[in-house]
Amino acid sequence: MIQELKIKNYLSFKDEVVFNFEASNDKFADECQVIKINDNTRLLRFAVIYGYNASGKTNLLKAFDFLRKFWFNYSDDMDEETNTIPFKLDNKRPSEPSRFELVFYVNEVKYSYILELDQKQVYFEKLSYYRSTQPVMLFERTFDNGQSIIDFNPNADKISNAAKEKITVECLRNVSFFAARQRANVNLPIIDAARDWMKNHFMPLIAPTTDLTMYAEKQNKENSELSKHIITFLKEADFNITNISTDIISRPLPEDTLNLLIDDEDIPDKEKERLKKEKTIKISRTVFEHTVENDNGKESYTLNRRYESMGTLRTFGIETALYNALKHSSFLPIDEFETSLHPKLLEKILFEYLKTPARTQVIVATHNDGLLDLINNLIRKDSVWFSEKGKDGATDIYKLTDFRGINRISSIREAYRSKRFGATMNSLWENEI
């Protein structure tokens, strides 16, 4: 589980900002929204961030997603860019490295990960863990004379000189330690516990434009329990959908299309091998069964997915992602959570997630300030964050609980609309007055 992320010189974050999932002493919904790691650490399962357009709330989610991609993206071309983007609205920052520091727990073991890099190379990378209150270095990577230098802690994970040399050789200047480590056959239990958490419990960012339908179709085809869960949820949400079925169809590929797919870097090697062998593309075909009541009584009809609303398909995808996050104790970021969803449906999705105890964390960015009316009814006050951009174009983020007197405010939503917490903009009609 994530405790905190520090970001500096990345996208709209000029100076260091700190986001955390740390819970306050508030006891509201403790039993299902807070995970007690130890006597000193209580972590939230949910966070929501508000802010006007271009204030930087999406960039917070992108920072998490950048780390997820960078950790395991390996390139044999050392001249390929790292894809980090520094703060651009300043003369100095574009020439300085971006910096990330992530503190997280794998079960009860606390880790700290630091990364400093620019668009060309990694300058510093370090993983530590905690035996007590002080961090113990597991590996530290620096850059000197055009080459990565990696120091391991011999008192933690034992590693032979041959294995160390193999990882160092594979650790090109523009890739992470973890991407290089995957190419070496070596046993590093403490480091690999962190690596496995990064790889298997960090889900991709869901953006407003992310089409989740194919993902949901595949997952529901392979998992009958998930399919039952989705159907039950849709029934309870007042959809008249009573069944969902998916078939996988193979269709031949023209030679030119096949070659394009084989050259696509985003397609996994295993799928490329299948494409070369079978020369077909697998297409999912999903139909939704709708049961209605009319003069004839109850009747059922099947509709192809293209006849379903955007809201139905978005719900299908979001619920599938949340189900997998819950089952695998994963971290899941969702941008513009409200996209294509009715406010009441949004509340139900959130309620179903929050009532299910699990070591899962979800962070959402949203413009739906109606959720602020659910504070102390569904949402904890310490789950709410705001983003605001200053005159210098840099983003700052802060918590609702940073403000004094919030317990005396009758409506957090109205206070937010009245600019009590910043992170909002003047209405167009207000500018004309």
N, C-alpha and C positions, 0 to 999 in steps of 0.2 A: 504494500500500500504506500501511496505517496504522502510524505509529510510536507515537503515544500519544494518549490522551484524558484531559483533566482535567475534573472535574465538581465543581460546588459549588452547594449549595442547590437540589437537584433530587431529588424523591422522598425516599428515606431518606438521601441524601448531604447532610449538614449542612455540614461543613467540606470543604475541597478534598481530593479523592482523585485518584490518578493510576493509570491502567491503561496498560500498554505492551506492545508486541509485540517488544521489544528482546531479541535473543538474547545469551546469555552466551558465554564463550570455550569452553564445552563443545563438543566436536567430534562428539558422537553424532548420527548421521543428518543431518549438515550438508548433504550433497549433495541431500537431498530435502525437508528441513523448514526450511531456512534460506535466505533470499534475501539475497545480498550486494549492497547498493545501491551502496556505495562503500567506501573503505578504513576508514571510521569507523562505518559503519552496517550492521548485520546484523539482518534482521527475520524473526520467526517466522511460519510459515504456520498455526499452530494454537495455541489456548489453551483451557484448561478451567478452570472455576471451581466450587469446592465451597463449601458452607455450609448450615447448617440452614434449615428453613423460615422465611420472613420475615426472613432475615439480609440480604437486599439483592442477592443475586446476579442475580436476574431484572431488578432495576432498572438494573444496569450495562448489560445488553442493551437495555433500554428507552431508555436515554440515547442509544445509537447510533441506535435506530430513531426517536426523537424528531427528531434532526437530519435524518435522511433525509426524513421527512415534512414538516418545517418548511421546508426549503430550497426546495421547489417547490410548496407549497400556496398558491395565490393566492386571496384573497377580496376582492371589491369592497366588502364591508362592513367598514369600519375599526373597528367596535365588536365584531367577532367575536373571541373569545379565541384566544390563541396556543396553548393546550393545554399549556403548561408547568405543572408542579406543584411548588411550592417545598416545602422541609422544613416539616412541619406541627407537629412536637412541640417548639415553641419559640415564645416570645412575639414575637421580633424577625424571624425568618427569613421568615415568610409575607409580610411587607411589603418584603422585599429581592429584587433580581433573581436569577434563576438564571444561572449562568455555565458556559460550555462552551469548551474550547480543544482543537482537534484539530490534530495535526501529521501530515502524510501526504505520500506521494511519488506523483507522476505520472511514470512512468518513472523518470528519475534526478533530476527536479526536486522540491525540497522546498518544501512550502507550510505555512503556519500560518494557522489560521482561528479567530477569537474571536467569541463571541456572548454578549451579556448582554441578558436580557429578563425581563419578568414576564408575568402573564396577560393584560395589556392591550396591551403595546407593547415594541418593541425599543429599548434604550437605547444599545447599542454593538454594532457589527459591523465586523470588519476581516479582510482577506485580505492576507497577505504571502507573498513567495517569497524564496528564497535564491540569490543569485549567488555568494556566498562563505559565510563563517561568520556574517555579519550579515543579518538579514531586511530585505527591501526592501518597503515598503508598496505594495500595488496599489490598494486602495481602503480608505477608512475612513469609517464612517457613524456619525454622532452624532444626537442628538435635541434640538432647541431650539425653544421657542415652538410646540409642537404639530406640528413638521414635521421630517422627516428631512433631514439635511445630509450630502451625500456628497462626499468629496474623493478625486480620482483622482491617481495619480502620472503626470505628463506624460512622465516619462523611461522609463516602462514601456509600458503600452498607450495609444496615442493615441486621444483621444475628442473629438469636436466639442462645442461648447457646446449645440447643439440636442439631441444624443444624451444628454448629461449631464442636461439639463433633463427629457427624456422619462423617463429612468430614475428621476430624483428624484421626479417627479410620480407615477409608478406605485408608488414605494416607500412604500406606506402604513405606518403605524406598527406594524401587526400582521403584516407579511409580511417575508420575507427579501429581501436584495438580489438573490439569484439568481432568486426568483420574479418580481421587478420587471424584472430584466434580460431575461427571456424575452419581455417585451412590447415590447421596443425592438429595431429592426432596426439593429444596430451590430456592428462587428467588434472584438472584444477578445481577441486570441489567447491571451495568458498567463492572463487571468482565465478564459476559456472552457475552457482545458485543465483547470483545476480543476473548473469547473462540469460538464463532460462526465464527469469521473471520478465526481463526486458523483451524477450522474443515472444513469449507465449501469453503474456498478461497485459499487453499494451496494444489496444485496438486502434485502428486507423480513425482519423478525424472524419466525422460525418458532416459534410457541408450542406448548405441549402440546395445545391445543385446535384448532390450525390444521388445517383439512381440506385436504390437499394433492392430493386425488384429481383434482379437476377441472383443476387446474393441470398435473398430470402427464399427464393424458389429452390436453390440448390440445398440450402440448409434444411428446409422443410421436407424435401425429397429424401434426404438422408437420415432424418431424425423424426421418428413418429411421435415421440413425447413432445418435441417442439411443436409439431403440427397440431397436436391436441391442445396445447397451451394457446396457440394463436387463434384457433377456432373458438375456444372458450372465451378468450379475451374479446374477440370481435362480437360474439353474441352478447356479452355483458355490456359492451359499449353501444348497444342498440343497432348494430349492423344486422341485416337479415341473412348474413352468410352462415351457412351450416356445414360447409365442407370446402376444402381446397385440395386439389390434386395436380401433380406436376409430372409430366412425361418428358424424357430426354430424347430428342430426335437428332439423328446424324445426317448431315447433308454434305455432298461433295464440294470441294473447294477448287475454284479455278487456279491454275498454276501461278499466275501473277499475285493473287491474293495470298496463296500459301506462302510464297517467298517473302511477302511483306510481314506476315505473322511470325515467320521463323526468325526474321531479322529484328523483331520488336524486343527491346531490352526488358520491357515490363512483363513479358510472358515467361513463366517459369520454365526451366530446362526440361522438366518432366513432361509438360504439356507440349513443348516443341518437339520432343521425341515422338510423342503420340501423333502429332500433326504430320511429321515426316512419314510415319509408318502407315497411318490410316488415310491421310489426305482428306479428312472430313472435319467439319466443325460441328460441335455439339450445341444444339439449341434447345432451351427449355420451353415447354408449352404448358402454361398453367391455366386451369379453369376454376372459377369460383362458383360454388353451388349456392343459390339464393332460394330460401324457402319463404313463400308469401302466403297470406290468407286472403281469399277473395270469395266470390259467390259459390265457387266450387269446393270451398274448404281450403285445406293446406295443399299447396302445389310447390314443386321444386323445379328450378330452371338453372342451367349452367351457362355461364358467361365467360368468354375469353377475357384475359386480363386487360386487353385494350379497351374494353367497355367499362372498366372500373374507374372510379374517380381518383384524382391525385391524392386525396385524403386517405382513401382506402389503401392504396399502394404504399403511401408513406407510413401509415400505421403498420402495415404488413412488414415493412422493412425495419422500422424503429423497434418494434416489439421483438423481432428476431434478433437484432443486435443486443438489446437489453437482456433477453433471455440468455444469450451466449455469455454476456458479461457476468451475469449472476452465476451461471454454471461454472465458469472458469476463473472467478474472482479477479476480473480484469478491470483495467482503467479504460473509460470510454469518454471521449470528448465529442460534443454535438454542438454545431453552430446553428444559430437561428432555429432553435428547438421547435418553435411554433409553426414552421413552414408547412402549409397545407393542412394544418390541424385546427379543429374547433377548440376554443379555450377550455371547454368542459372535457373534451377528449384528452387534451394536454394534461389536465389535472388528473384524470383517471390513469393515464400512463405513468405519471409521476407517483401517484398514490400506490399503484401496484408494485412499482420498483422499490419505493421506500419501505413498504410493509414487509418486504422479503429480506430477512437477515442474511447478510453475506459480506465477505471481504471484497466488496466491489465499490469502485468509485466512479461517479459520473460528474462531469462538469459541462454545463450548458451555457451558451450565450444566447440572450433573447431580448426582444423588444416588448414582450408581453408583460406589462407591468401589473396585470391582473394577478400574477403569482404572488405579488407582494401582499395582497389581501389574505393570503394563506399562511402568513407568518404566525407562528404559535398555534396554528390549526393543522398545517401539514408540513410547513418548512420552518427550519430553525433560523433564528436571526443571524447566527454566525456562519450560515451557509451563503449569505448574500454579499456580493462584491460589486464594485463599480469601477468603470474605467473612464478616464477623462484626459483629454489632450490639451496641453498648455499652449501658450502663444509661440513657443519654440518648436511646436509640432511633435513634441515628445509625449508619450503616454505614461500616466501614473495610474496605479490601481490601489484600491483601499477597500476595507471591509465596512459593512453597515455598523458593526459593533465598535468601530473606531470612534463613533459619535457618542457624545454624552446625552443622556436624557431620552434615549429611544424608547425606554419602557413607559414613558409618560405620553408618547405620541399615540393618538387614537387610530390614525390611519397612516401606515408607512407608505402606502401607495400615493395618497394625496400629498404627503410630505415630499415624496420623490418628485411628483409632478410640479410641486411648488419650488423646486430647486433646493430643498433643504440639504440634500446630499450631493449636489453638483451632478455630474454625469448626465446632464440633459441639455437641450438647446432651446433657445427661444423659438416660439411658434412664429410662423411667417406673419400672421396677423398682428402679433405683439410688436414685431419690428416696424410695423406701419403706424403704430400709435405714438 
